[in-house]
């Protein structure tokens, strides 16, 4: 059997899906690296809503997907960019997600960290309002019993006059945090409103400010998550971190080499691509636990083509491919996203995502994935 897949030039091509998936069984957490998957949310497809209305979330399916990740030994990075923070999921929805996911993590013994931002601010804000917004969200995460990831703030990027405002605000938040947090540097390729974060569009200058924040409070920083899609810069940055502060790669283009590391160190992981790659990524890191770097790279390197495809510009729309693959893999019953974001990628883009994921053996039931892909193609007028 073959599937007719559309190409960007308007033609179709025949693709023969594989018939057997990878055999990846649940297992405990990897030992040599700390690995988090930034997880997506599952929309309620029956909700009578609009793209600019509050998100309607299918809580049962959303939490079931997190249990899937925990069962394979991954931690969950909750209410992050992958969960459509600022792109369909508002603060009220994110707060509910944080509470529910944190409770579920305690129930099953899973690891979870949660995003703290300022997305309850709906218009221009001054530094006092931005600080109060961060404090409100930090309190929700800590009350839920989770660790915090201090995310980059669009409001702060707009209001800050220079590096000193970042040093002051982040210093205040770190002194206030009850436990060490993860600092998140999300680049403008993921969110154009974050251009010039840390007070400068020059990345060397911005890096200096970022390191100054950490150096002033190393006991309050568990680690940093870097999402700049620049492997060289990440390596240089992690070598300058204080002792005991981890680097969690957020580089969805170069993650195998960054996680493998070199003679001077390595990166842990907090990645959106580990949403669809969860079981395979966990298996790869367990191979790395044995010291088999070549086996780790043989397992994970082939996934980079899929990741680069999903995260191609405009990078912020990678969530559409992530949710498509969750539907094809049987983790949810529909291809609907909060904010209507299922329309953010073209049909040829989605077809290529299916082809790459199927080639990797990511679908537990290849026949189900094929059937669902055929249905999607038929709805869009592709004759089989």
N, C-alpha and C positions, 0 to 999 in steps of 0.2 A: 504494500500500500504506500502511496505517496500523497503528500499534501502540496497543493499549489500555493506558493508563498509569493506575495507581491514584492517587487523590487522598487527602489526609488525612481527608476526610469520609466515606470508604468508597466513594465512587463511582469510576467510571473515565471517562477521557476519551480521545478519539481524537487521536493525534499522527501527523503525516506526516513521517517522517525526510527529511533532505536527501539528495541523491544524489551530490553532489560535495564533496570535502574542500577545504580551503585548500591551495594549492600552496606548501609551505614547504620549501625545499631546504637541506641542510646548508651552513654557512658559518662563517667565522672569528669570533672573539670580538668583541663590540662594543668600540668605542674610547673612548666618552665616559663610560661607567659600568662599574664592576666588578659582575658579576651572577653570583650563585650560586643554584642550585636545591638546596634541601634535599630529598634523594631518599629514597624509600621502599625497604623491603626486600621481596623476593619470598619468600613462604613455600614450603616443600616440601609440596605437598598430599598426598603419599603417606606422610609420616611418621606413625607411630603414636604420637601425642603427646597432651597435654592442655593447656588454657589456662595452667596454672600450671607447666608443665614448661619446661625450657630451649628456646629458639626453634630450630626446624628450618628452616634457610634454604636456598633454592635458589640456590646461589652463581652458577651460570652465568647464570640469568635476571637476578639482581640486578646483576651486573657488566655484562650486556648493556644494561640500562636506563641505567646510567651512561655507557656508550659512546654511547648515543643522545643524551644531554644534551650530552656533550662535542662530538659531531659538529655540533651547532648553535651551538657557541661559548660555551656556558654553563659556568661552574665548578660543581663539585659540593660541597655542604656535607654532609659524611659523618657518620654516626652521631649525628644530631641528633634533635630531637623527631619529625620526619617519619618517621624510621627506627624509631619506636616505642621509643626509649630510655625505660626505666621503664614501658613499657606493652606488654610482651611480649618485648622484646629486652634481655637482661641484659648485664652487663659483659663476660662471656666472649664472647658473640656479637658485641658491639660491637667488642671488641679485634680479633677475627678479621676483621670487616668493615673496620675501619680499615687493617689490614695488606694485605688483598686489594685494596681500592679504591685505596690509595696506590700499590701496585705497578702496578695497571692504569693509573692516571693517568700514571705515568712511561712506560709502554709506548706510550701513544697521544698523549702530550704534552698531557694535560688538566690543568686546575687543580683542586686539591682542598684543602679545609680540613676539620678533623675535630674533633668534639666531645670535650671533656674535662670529666668530672664526678666524682661520688662515688657512683655507683649500685652499686658493689660492696659498699657498706655495707648490711647487711640489717636493722639495728636502730638504736636510739638510739646516738649517738656523740658524743664530746667533740671539742673543736677540734683536738687533736693527731692524732686518728684521721682527721678530715676533711681536714686538711692532707696527711697521708700518702696518703690515697686520691686526692686531686687530683694529687699528685706521681707516683704510680704511673701514672695515666692520661696525664699530660703526657709521661712518659718513653716510653710506648708510641707516642704520636703522633709525637714527635720522632725516635724510632728508625725509624719508618716513612717518614721523610722528608717529613712533611706539616706544615702550619701548624696551630696549635691555636686552637680557639674555647673559651674558658673559660665553660662553661655554669653557670647558676644551680644551686645544690645544695639539695635538700630537707633534707638533714642539716644544712647550715649554717643554713638558715632556722629550723630547730628549736632549734639549739644556741646561736646567737649571742645575746649579751646586749644588744647595741646596735651602733651604727655603728662603734665602735672595733674590734670583732672582725672586721668586713668589711675595714676599712682594713689591719689587721695581716695577715690571711690573704692577701688579694689582693696586698698589697705583697710578701709573701714569694714568692708564685708568680710575679709579674712579674719580680722580681729573678732568679729561678731560670731563667726561660724563655730559651732560646738565641736565639729570634727573636721579633719583635713578634707579639702575639696579638690575637684579636678577643674583646672582652668581650661577653657575652650577658646581656641583661636580659629574662627571660621573665616575663610577667605572670601573675597568678593565674587569669585567664580561660583560660589554657592549662594551668595546673597549680595547683589550689587550695592545694597544700602550700607554694607560694612566696609566699603572702601576707605582706606586711611585709618583703620582701627589701630589703637595704641598711640594715636596722635600724629601719625605720619604715613604718607603714601609710600615712602621709602622703606622697604622691608628691613633693611639693616638697622635703620633708626628705630623702627617699630619693634624689632626683636630685642634691641637694647632696653627699651621701656618694659617689655614683657618680662625680661629677665630681672629687671630691677624690682618689679612687683614680687616676683618669687623670692629673690634674695632677701627682701625685707621681712618675709614671713615664711621661711622654708618649713617650719613646723606645722603650718596650716595648709600646705599644698601637698596633696597625695600625688598629684601628677598633672601633666598637661596633655591636652588633646590638640593636635595640630592638623588642620585641614586646609593646606595650601597647595596640595598636588605638586610639591617640589621636594623630591627625595633628598637632594643635596642639602637644602636648607634645613630639613628636619634632622638629618644626621649631625650637622654642625650645631644645631640648637640642643639636641639631647646630650652632646658632649660637654655642653656648658652648664648643664643643670646641677644644682647642689646635690650632694650625696643624699640618697633616699627619695628623691623626687623622680617619679617615673615619667617616661614619654609614652603616651598612647597614640599610635599612629591613626590618623584619620585620612590617610592618603589612599584613596580608592584606585589609584593608578599604579602604585609601587609597593603595595603592602607585603608581598612575599619577601622581597629583599630587605625591607625595613624590619620586619618581624624576625627574619633569620639573623640579621645583625652582622657585626664584624668583630674584629679582635678588641675593639674598644667599647662594645656595648650593643644593645638591641632596643627595639621598640616593642611595647605591649600593643594591644589593639583595641580600638573602639570605632567600629566601622559600619556604615550603612550597607555595604555590599555583603556583610556577614548575615544580613537578614535572609536573602535567598541562598547563600552559601553555607548557612549555619552548620549542618551536620558534616559537610565535607571540610569546612574550615577547622572545626574542632578535631576531626580525625587527623588533619595535617599537622596541627600543633602537637597532638599526642605523639606523632611520629618524631617531631622535633624534640620532644621530651627525652627520647632515647639517644639523642645526640646525632641522629641521622639527618643532617642538613640537606643532603642531596635528595633523600626520600621526601622530605618536607617540600622542597622546591618542585620535585616531579609531580607532587600531588596538587600544589596550590598554583604553580605558574600557569597551567592551562586555563585557569579561571579568569586571568587578567583581561583577556579579550572580551569576555562578557561584561566585566566591570567597566572597562573603558567604553564599551558601547552604551551601557545604561547611563553612565555619567558624562556622556558627550554633551557639549554645549547645546542649549542652555542647561548647565549642570544641575540647577535647582529642580529640574523636572525629572530627575532620576527616580523619584518615588513612583512614577507611573509604571515604569518597568518592573520595579520591585513588587508592586501589588499585582501586576499581571502574572508574574511568576508564582506568587503565593496562590493565586486562583488556579493556575494551571497545575500546580503541585497538589491541589486538593485541600489546602489550609483554609479556604473560605469558598463559599458557594456562588460567588458573583465577582464581576470585575467592575465594581463601583467604588469611587473614592470620595471622601469628604471634600467639599468644594468643587465637585465635578472634575477633579484633576485627571480622571481617566482619559480625558480628551486632550491632554497636554502633549502627547507624543503621536506621531504619524503611524498609520497602519504598517508601512514598510519597516519602521523602527521596531514596532512590537513583534513583527514577524521574525526579524533578525534576532531579537532577544529570545524568542521561543527556540529558534534553530540552535543558537549557541548553548542555551541551558539544556536542551535535550541532548546535544552532543556530549555534554559533560556528565550526563546521567543524573541530573538533579531532580527529576520527577519520579516520586515513589511509584506512580502508576502511569507509565508512558502512554497507555491506551486512553486513559482519562484525559491526560494533557492534550493528546492529539484530537480527541473528540471536542474538547472545549475550544481549542484553537480553530478547528474547522467551523464551529458555531460562530465564533467571532468574525472569521473571514466571510462567512455567508451573510451575516448581518451587514457587512460593509460591501457586499456585492461582488465578492471574489468567487467565481464559479469553480467548483471542484470537479 
